[in-house]
Amino acid sequence: MRTFLLVAPYFAPQAAVGAYRWIKLARKLVPRGFRPAVLCATFPEDARDPELLRVLPPEVVTHDAYLDRRILAARDGLTALEKRLRGSKPATRGPARPIEGLKPFRDLGDRCLLHGPHAAREAVELGRREGAQAVIVSAGPFSCLPVAAHAAHRLGLPLVLDFRDPWGLHESGAAPPRDAAERGRHHVIAALEHRIVSRADHVVLNTRGALAAYQERYPFLVGKSSFVRNHFDASLYDPAPASPEPPARFTILHTGTLRNDTRVDDIGRALRRLIDRENLTPADLVLRQIGRATEYERAEIASLGLSAFVEFAPPIPQRALLGEMRRAHVLLSMFEPRVVLRIAAKTYDYIASGMPMVAITDNGEVDELLAHRPDNARIRPGDVDALAAVLSSHFDRFRTTRALPTPVPAPAEFSSETAADRFAAVLDRLM
């Protein structure tokens, strides 16, 4: 087997969306002859799913040593000191606002930045110890890119950048800079990205649109870049019942974190229209939100008079997703209008379920992912009339049949096997 060093701050056992892409790829690359040695960064406060470690093949080496324990200890000491100085006085609570998503132009650092020097040493040692023949980095957090570039240089190995999200082309930087500091951050990120991308032997993006945008910005990437989509791994889900008991209510399901670029504005207004037009009660319809949400979203739902129609549930393990999706009538994803280079990772889990989907996004590339079901729909953000009409058609079917939709087979194009084949082809050329 050929070994590669994978610098992936997000990896098992972290139950975070950023971890799943490479958990799935690691599982499928081993049968194709590639052995990952993974340097990852699990913070003490991170949500964990020990099952994610158990599903990895024994050939996968997981070295959870990216973080400098001295820095963690100093952080904990400062936190304890702050609590002592504050005493019993409660911390001042700011106004409710949504969770901030990735915004590289707001802050040049990220939570892994200070750990970079330690991580670079660990990466070199791990690569030497395991006999790595290439270095791959899964970004973000983007501070791990120079860590991997350093390791590749020291080890004399080819470097592959796998961008889970755009960095210098991230949509949060699409608007003109607001001040001199932000303008400076734009220049710094552009310079850092150009330097690291030019040193890479191959660059992978996870959407076709992101690949085209990066090749336009960096023409030298043509011939040494490709796109490998996010994907579903059907073997990670617990089996769903062949004929689950249909829920008594029309059920719309959204999974994952609600944050500033995945707000409930459109779905809330569309539900309000459907409920008013059909004179529905909470016994007729529910929007289930499984994942992180804040008081901001709860207040927004309340302002629309929808609190009784919305059910907030905590995150669930990956293995339980299929059962939840198969018990819903419609699966929902959403992105704000400016997000056109990314596709919600949950979309691939939705595809695996075979159930109807509604995607609120301006990214036309999503149409390819919805083509396998004629009742799937993409709605442009802000088009509440179209969203309400689509939900109404699904509700009419529910009212007539009281049955769950029949799942359709998931296209193999979006499976982990296909993604692993494409990544293996990249590694074959480099190793």
N, C-alpha and C positions, 0 to 999 in steps of 0.2 A: 504494500500500500504506500501511496505517496502522501506525505504529511505536509500540511500547511498551518502556519501560525495565523489564528484568527483573533484580531483585537476587536472585541465586541463588549463594550461596557454593559450593554443590555443583553443578558443571556440567562439561561436556567441557573438558579431556580426562580428568577424574577418573573412574577406574573404581570408583566408590562407589555403593552402592544409592541414596543420596540424590540422585545426579545424573540417574538415568535417567528419572524422571518428566518433567523439563522438557527433556531432550534429545529425548524422543519428542514432547512437545507442540510444541516449537519446529519440529520437522520437519513436523508436520502443520498447524500454524497458518499457515505461509507460503503454501501453496496456497489457504488460505481468506482471504488478503488481509491478514495481520498479520505484521509484521516485528519480531522481538525484537532488542533491543540489550541484551546480557547483561553484567552486572558480576559476575564470579565470583572465587573465592579458592582457588587451587591452591597448597597448601603444598609446599615442596621434597620432603618425605618422602612425599607422597601417591602411591598407586598410579595409574598413568596408562595409558590406552589411546588412542593417537593416532588410531586408526580412528574414534573417536567424534567427533573434529573433522571428519574427512573426510566423514562421512555427513550433516553439517549442510548445508542449502541455502546457497548463497552469500549469500543475503539476510540470514542471521543474523550479527549483529555480536557477536563474543566479545571482551570487554575484561577480561583477567585481571589486574586492578589493584586488587582489593579490599584486598589486604594491604599494609601499610606496610613497605617494605623496611628502613627504619631499625629498626623493632621486630624484624624477622627477624634483622638483623645483630646487634642487642644480645642476642637470645636465643642465637644461635650463639656469640657471645663468652662469655656466661656458661657455656654448656655446655662450651666448650673450657677455660675457667678451672677449672671443677669437675673435669674430667679431669686437669688438671695437678696440682691440689691433692691429688687422690686417688692420683695416681701409678699404680703397677702393681697396687695393691690392688684386687681385684675388687669391684664394687658388691654390697652386701648384697641377697640375693635373698629376697623374702618368700614366704609360703606360696602354693602354686599355688591360683589361684581363677579363676573364669570372667571373661571380658571384660565390663566394665560397659556396659550399654546406656544409652540416653538417660535421664537422671535430673535433670530441671530443679530439683527441690526439694533436691537434695543440694548444688548449687553454683549460685549466681546467674550465674556467668560461663560462658563457653565459649571455645574456642580463637580465635574471631574477635572477642571482646569488645574487646580493646585496639586492634584495627584499625578500630573503628567510626568515630572522627572522620575518619580518612583516607578510609575507604570512603564516608562521607557526601559529602565533597567530590567524590570521583570520580564518584559517582552523579549528582550535580547536573550536573557537566560533561558526562558522557556523555549524559544526557537532553537537555540543550540542544544538544549537537553533532549528535545524531541526530534531533532534532525529535520527541521522544516525545510521545504524546498520553495516556498513562496509565502508572502505575507498578504493577508486580506484584512481590511478594516471595514467594520460596519458602523456607519456614521448617520446621525448624531448619537451622542453629543459630539460636536465638531472638534472639540479639543483633543479627541483621540486620533485625529488625522496626523498631526505631527509626531505623535507617539509611534504610530505604525510606520510612518516614513523614516523615522530614525532607526527603528528596528530593521527595516528592509535594507537601509544603507549599511548599518553595522554588520549585518549578516550576509550582505552581498546577494540579496534575493530579489526576484521580481515583486512588484507592489501592485495590488489590485484595490481600487477604491470602490466600495459598494455604498452608494448614497441612498439611504432609505427615504430621505427628503432632500430637496435642493438646498444648497447652502448659499452661495452668492446670488443665486436666482430665486431664493425663497420669496414667496408672494408677500410676506410681511414687509418687504423692502420695495414693493412696487410703487408706493406713493412717494412723492418728492420728500427728501429729508426735511424734518421740521426745524432743525437748528444745526449749528456748526458741529456740535458733538456727534449728532447722528450722521451728518455728512462725512465726518472723519471716520466713523465706524464703517460706513459703506466702502470707503477707500481701503481701509485696513483689511476688511474681509475679502475684497476683490483681489488685493495683492497676495494675501495668504492662500486663497483658493487657487489663483493662477500658478503660484509656486509649487503647490503640492500636486495639482492636476498635471502640470507639465512633467513632474518627476515620475508619475505613475506609469506603469506598463500597460494597464488597462483600467478603464473606468466603467462602472455599471450603474445605470439608473433603473428605477423600477416602474417607469411609465414611458410610453413612446414619446409623449409630449416633452417630458423632461430630457430625454436623450436628444431630441431635435433642438431644444433650446440650448443645451450645453454644447452641442456641435456647432451651433451658430455663434455662440460666444467664443468658443475655443476651436477654431477650424482644425487645429492639429489633432483633435480627438477623433476625427473621421479615420476609421481604420483601426483604432485602438479603444473603441467604446461600444457598448451594446446595452440593451435593456433586458432585464429579467424581472418579470412582474412579481409582486407579492402573490401568494398562492394559498391553497387549502391543502391540508394533510388529513385525509379522511380517517386515517388510522389513529388520529389523536382524539377522536370523539368517542364517547360511550355510545353503543348502539341505541338508536331511537326505536320505540315501539312501532311495529308495522302499521298498526291502526290506533293511533293515540286517541284518547277520549277528547272530542271537540270541546273547546271552552264554551261556556254559556254566553259569553260576551264576544263581540267583534273585537279582536285583539291586534293592535299594532305594536310592533316590537322595535325598540332601538337599543343597541348594545354599545358599550364603551362610554368614554368620558364626554360629558357636556362641557364645552369650553367656549372661548370667545369666537372661534371660527366654526363652531357647530352649535349654534344657538337654536332655541325652540320657537323663535318668532313665527316662522312660516307654518310649521306644523300646528302650533297653537291656534293661529288665526283660522287655518283650514278646518281644524276640528270644531272650532266655535261655530263656523258656518254650517257644517254638516249636522251638528247637534241641534242647532236652532231650526234648520230646515226640516229635519226629520222628527223633531220634538223628542229627542233621545234622553234617556236617563243613564246614570252610572251602571245600571243593570244591563244596558245594551252595548256599551262600548268602553274600552280601556286602552290607554297608551301605556305600555310597560317600558320603563327606562331601567335597564340593568347596567350598572356601572356608576362611576363617580358623577355626582351632581352637587351643586352648592345651594345656599339659600337664595342666590340670585335667580336660579331657574325656578325654584319653588315659588318665589315671589312673582315671577313673570306668569307662571301658570295660574296662580291665585288671582292676579289682576284680570285674567281672562275668564274667571269663574270656572276654571277647569280642574280645581284641586281634586274633586271627587272622581274625575275621569282619568287621572294620571296616577300610576303606581310606581314609586321609586324603590328599586331593589339594589342591594349591594352587588359588587362584582362577583362573578361565579367562576369556578375553574374552567379551563378550556375544554376539558372533556365533557362538561355538562351542557355546552352550547347547543349541540345538535338537537337535544331533546327540547330545549326552550324554543329554538327556531321552528321546529316542526309543530309546535303547539300555538303558533301565531298565524293569523290570516295574511298579514302584510309585514314585510321587514323594511325598515326605514334607515336610510343614511342621509347625511346632509353636510354640505360645506357652503361657506359664504361665497359671494360672487367672484371675489378676486382669486380664489384657489382654483387654478386651471392646470397645474403641473402635477398635482397629487391626486391619488384616488384613495378613498378611505379603506384601510386594511380590512375592516369588517366586511367589505363587499365580497371578499373571497370566501369567508365563512358562510355568508348568505348564499353564495352560489353553490357551495357544498350541500346546503340543505335542500336545494331544489324548489324552495318556496317563492312566492311572488315578492318582488322587490320594488320599492320606490326610492329613487336616488334624487335628492335635491342638489344639483350641482350644475355649474356652467362648463364643466369639462366634458366635451363631446366624446372623448375617448371612452367614457363609461358606456356609451351605446354598445360597444363591442362586448362588454361584459354582461349586458342585459338581453342580448339577442336570442338566448336559448329559450326564453319564455315569452309568448306574445303578450301576456298581461303584465310584464315588467314595464316600468316607465321611468324616464328621466324628466324631471321638472326643473325649469330654471329657477334659481333663487328669486324670491319676491313674487312669483306667479301663483298667488294664493288661489285664484280661480281654477287654474289647471290642477293644482294639488287637491283641492276640494272635490273636483270632478272625478279624479282618479280614485280617491278614497271612497267616494260615493258609489262608483261602479263595483268596487270590491265589497262594500257593505251590502249592496243590492244582492250580490251573489250569496253572501252569508245569510241574509234575511230569507232568501228563497230556499236554500239547501240546509242551513244550519250545520254544514259540514266544513271541515278543513279543506283547503285546496290540495290537490294531488301533487306530490313532489315530482319533479322531472329529473332525469339524470344530469349530473354536473358535468360540463364539458371538460375533457382531459386537458385541454389547452391551459386551464387555470389551476392545474394540480401541482403539488410539490414535485412529483416525478418529472413533469415537463420542465419546471424551473431548475431542478437539479441537473437534468440533461444539458441545459443551456449553460449552467455555471461550470459543469464538468468540461464542456467544450472549450471554455475560456482557459481553465486550468491546464487542460491537455496542451494547448498551444504554448503556454508559458513554462510548464514544468517538464 
